[in-house]
Amino acid sequence: MRIAVLGSTGMLGSKITELGRAGGHEVLAPSHQEADLTLPLSLEKLFREKEFEILVNCAAYTRVDACEDPAQYPQAVSANATGVGELARLSKQTKRILVHFSTDYVFNGMKKSPYVETDPVDPINAYGRTKWMGEKLVLEQDPHFYILRTSWLYGPGGTHFVKTIMGLLKTKPRIEVVTDQVGAPTYTGDLAAFTLELLARKAEKGIYHFAGAGEVSWHGFALEIQKQTGLRNCEILATTSDKYQRPAKRPSNSRFDLSKAVQAAGHPLRPWLEALKYYLEKDLPLEAA
């Protein structure tokens, strides 16, 4: 496969680029200057001048709290919605496949069971609204597309919960982590591998939910990080989200029904506990080297 990856230096894009090349695929990695979601002409030039069959969009405005700032919101809309719509238009026009990543934040988190792909969206923060706007534009253009919604992402090369908790465990006598937000951590290596599997298997186009198998609260996730790293000099206390005033609300339920992804992949998805162990043993030492 000939794949172009936008956001190839980011946490997810770098994994897709790495695994794609390791799998023998030709992977283009245009820089932000070459392909900017906020600059339509740069996207047109990419589609016109570069040879590829599949466009994988890992680029996005992901500063969740900053999206609530009226001064920052237009930039988020431009990257997460308008630019994505342009990718969909160009993909359809040139008969290329578009892969786009979205988020659990398109849901309000009030459902009592895991979310399926056909559940109605109802974002409760500005970031979620911009991501849903992007999804909607893809659906309206209707190229050959895959929209992969994911949650609680972590992996090498990024700033994320695992690194943050490890830093706190090394420096604080005690920390508080919320128990009333539940979901599933997602390792970038697993999401990247699934993305390439979807493409290789020529799976049915559409929306897919992907995360590590299982579920946990942020507090439970922090306890597992402590257990697997052995950083036991810090006490992890349970708290609730109403104790923290943050600009953007977070959904209390971010659990996904993974049945469609399992069927498309043709095998069970890796449990988040195992993925965390792999990341800590394989990826983290390389980052520290």
C-alpha positions as a printed Julia matrix, in Angstrom:
289×3 Matrix{Float64}:
   0.0     0.0    0.0
   1.07    3.57  -0.66
   0.05    5.64   2.35
   0.38    9.35   3.13
   0.27   10.15   6.86
  -0.63   13.63   8.08
   0.68   14.34  11.58
   3.42   11.75  11.13
   5.57   13.2   13.92
   2.78   12.99  16.5
   2.09   10.23  18.98
  -0.22    8.21  16.73
   1.14    9.26  13.34
   4.67    8.2   14.22
   3.44    4.7   15.15
   1.46    4.32  11.94
   4.48    5.47   9.95
   6.78    3.08  11.84
   4.51    0.03  11.55
   3.55    0.82   7.97
   7.17    0.9    6.83
   8.02   -2.18   8.9
   5.18   -3.96   7.09
   6.68   -3.19   3.7
   4.33   -0.35   2.76
   5.42    2.86   1.08
   4.68    5.61   3.59
   4.87    9.3    2.78
   5.25   11.63   5.75
   4.62   15.2    4.56
   5.63   17.9    7.02
   3.19   20.36   8.57
   4.5    22.97   6.16
   3.75   20.71   3.19
   0.24   19.75   4.3
  -1.56   22.0    6.79
  -5.21   21.25   7.58
  -5.85   24.96   8.0
  -4.48   25.75   4.51
  -6.66   24.15   1.8
  -4.22   25.0   -0.99
  -1.51   22.93   0.68
  -3.87   19.95   0.79
  -4.78   20.36  -2.87
  -1.08   20.44  -3.74
  -0.47   17.24  -1.74
  -3.23   15.38  -3.58
  -2.12   16.76  -6.93
   1.62   16.16  -6.68
   2.1    13.07  -4.49
   1.48    9.44  -5.38
  -0.51    7.59  -2.72
  -3.62    5.43  -2.45
  -4.56    6.12   1.15
  -4.55    9.31   3.23
  -4.31    8.7    6.98
  -5.09   11.84   8.96
  -3.51   11.87  12.41
  -3.32   15.67  12.54
  -5.71   17.51  14.84
  -6.1    20.29  17.38
  -6.18   18.23  20.6
  -5.91   20.83  23.4
  -9.27   19.99  24.95
  -9.45   22.79  27.52
  -8.04   25.39  25.12
 -10.92   24.69  22.73
 -13.23   26.35  25.26
 -11.38   29.64  24.72
 -13.25   31.72  22.1
  -9.89   32.91  20.77
  -8.69   29.32  20.19
 -11.94   27.73  19.05
 -11.72   28.9   15.39
  -8.31   27.25  15.08
  -9.76   23.99  16.42
 -12.67   24.19  13.95
 -10.27   24.83  11.09
  -8.1    21.8   11.93
 -10.69   19.35  13.27
 -13.6    20.15  10.97
 -13.05   22.38   7.94
  -9.7    20.83   7.03
 -11.07   17.33   7.48
 -13.95   18.16   5.17
 -11.43   19.27   2.56
  -9.57   15.96   2.92
 -12.84   14.12   2.38
 -13.66   16.19  -0.7
 -10.23   15.64  -2.24
 -10.26   11.93  -1.38
 -13.6    11.47  -3.08
 -12.57   13.55  -6.08
  -9.37   11.55  -6.62
 -10.82    8.15  -5.57
  -8.47    7.7   -2.65
  -9.19    6.12   0.73
  -9.42    8.42   3.76
  -8.67    7.3    7.32
  -9.6     9.8   10.01
  -9.4     9.56  13.81
 -12.06   10.82  16.15
 -12.85   10.58  19.84
 -15.09    9.34  22.64
 -15.76   13.03  23.3
 -18.42   13.07  20.57
 -20.68   11.39  23.2
 -22.13   12.95  26.35
 -21.07   10.02  28.56
 -24.54    9.52  30.06
 -25.22    6.09  28.54
 -25.1     3.26  31.08
 -23.55    0.73  28.68
 -20.66    0.89  26.17
 -21.21    3.08  23.12
 -21.79    1.48  19.72
 -20.98    3.21  16.43
 -24.63    4.01  15.69
 -25.38    5.73  19.0
 -26.44    9.38  18.64
 -23.65   11.87  19.28
 -24.01   14.69  21.8
 -20.67   16.31  22.66
 -20.51   18.19  25.97
 -17.39   20.23  25.23
 -16.06   22.36  22.4
 -13.37   19.88  21.39
 -15.97   17.14  20.99
 -18.11   19.48  18.89
 -15.24   20.19  16.5
 -14.48   16.5   16.12
 -18.13   15.7   15.42
 -18.21   18.51  12.85
 -15.26   16.82  11.14
 -16.99   13.44  11.19
 -20.14   14.99   9.73
 -18.24   16.57   6.85
 -16.66   13.19   6.02
 -20.07   11.53   6.06
 -21.51   14.26   3.82
 -18.74   13.88   1.23
 -18.85   10.08   1.6
 -15.52    9.04   0.07
 -14.18    5.55   0.78
 -13.52    6.31   4.44
 -12.74    4.88   7.84
 -13.48    7.0   10.9
 -11.82    5.45  13.95
 -13.07    6.76  17.28
 -10.67    6.1   20.12
 -10.14    7.02  23.78
  -7.49    7.65  26.43
  -4.61    7.45  23.97
  -1.01    6.99  25.08
   2.25    5.93  23.46
   5.83    6.95  22.74
   6.55   10.49  21.68
   3.62   12.18  23.37
   2.39   13.81  26.55
  -0.24   11.58  28.12
  -1.69   10.14  31.33
   0.85    7.35  31.77
   3.84    9.71  31.68
   2.06   12.29  33.82
   1.2     9.75  36.53
   4.71    8.3   36.49
   6.15   11.78  37.0
   3.81   12.42  39.93
   4.55    9.03  41.5
   8.24    9.9   41.49
   7.84   13.37  43.03
   4.67   13.52  45.19
   3.79   11.84  48.52
   0.14   11.54  47.46
  -2.09   12.37  44.51
  -5.84   12.31  43.83
  -7.34   10.71  40.7
 -11.0    10.58  39.72
 -13.06    7.41  39.98
 -16.22    8.63  38.22
 -14.88    8.64  34.66
 -14.65    5.19  33.1
 -13.24    4.07  29.75
 -10.38    2.08  28.27
  -6.78    3.18  27.68
  -5.59    2.84  24.08
  -1.97    2.16  23.18
  -0.97    3.87  19.92
   0.8     0.74  18.69
  -2.44   -1.24  18.9
  -4.49    1.46  17.15
  -1.85    1.78  14.42
  -1.78   -1.99  13.86
  -5.59   -2.11  13.71
  -5.64    0.73  11.18
  -3.27   -1.14   8.88
  -5.29   -4.34   9.35
  -8.49   -2.58   8.31
  -6.81   -1.38   5.14
  -5.12   -4.7    4.34
  -8.34   -6.65   4.87
 -10.32   -4.12   2.8
 -12.87   -3.88   5.59
 -16.26   -2.31   5.05
 -16.01    1.48   5.11
 -17.58    3.4    7.96
 -17.15    4.3   11.63
 -15.3     1.99  14.03
 -14.75    2.16  17.78
 -11.31    1.1   18.96
  -9.7     0.97  22.42
  -7.9    -1.51  24.61
 -10.16   -4.39  25.62
 -11.69   -4.03  29.08
 -12.58   -0.99  31.15
 -11.21    0.99  34.08
 -11.54    4.36  35.82
  -8.76    6.92  35.71
  -8.08    6.04  39.36
  -7.84    2.34  38.52
  -5.56    3.15  35.59
  -3.25    5.13  37.89
  -3.15    2.25  40.38
  -2.19   -0.17  37.6
   0.58    2.17  36.39
   1.89    2.23  39.95
   1.69   -1.56  40.22
   3.49   -2.21  36.93
   6.21    0.4   37.49
   6.81   -0.34  41.16
   6.7     3.37  42.03
   5.08    2.83  45.43
   6.28    5.85  47.46
   3.21    7.86  46.49
  -0.32    7.25  47.78
  -3.05    7.38  45.11
  -6.32    8.64  46.6
  -9.75    8.38  44.99
 -11.72   11.54  44.24
 -14.53   12.7   41.96
 -14.54   15.04  39.0
 -16.7    17.65  40.76
 -13.65   18.46  42.9
 -11.84   19.79  39.82
 -12.91   22.86  37.89
 -11.66   22.49  34.32
 -12.76   24.57  31.32
 -14.03   21.53  29.38
 -16.4    18.92  30.8
 -15.38   15.28  30.38
 -17.82   12.42  29.72
 -18.25   10.06  32.68
 -18.7     7.02  30.4
 -16.17    6.62  27.59
 -16.59    2.87  27.19
 -16.81    1.5   23.65
 -18.48   -1.62  22.35
 -15.63   -3.16  20.33
 -17.63   -5.86  18.52
 -17.38   -4.22  15.1
 -13.62   -3.74  15.42
 -13.12   -7.33  16.55
 -15.1    -8.61  13.57
 -13.16   -6.4   11.15
  -9.77   -7.42  12.58
 -10.66  -11.11  12.69
  -9.22  -11.57  16.18
  -9.75  -10.35  19.77
  -8.28   -6.97  20.7
  -5.44   -6.82  23.21
  -6.55   -6.1   26.8
  -5.48   -2.67  27.99
  -3.58   -4.26  30.9
  -1.36   -6.21  28.49
  -0.86   -3.2   26.23
   0.28   -1.08  29.17
   2.79   -3.76  30.15
   4.13   -3.85  26.58
   4.47   -0.07  26.44
   6.3     0.13  29.77
   8.68   -2.73  28.9
   9.31   -2.08  25.2
   8.62    1.54  24.26
   9.38    3.51  27.4
  13.01    2.3   27.74
  13.65    3.4   24.14
  12.24    6.86  24.86
  14.47    7.2   27.91
  17.6     6.07  26.05
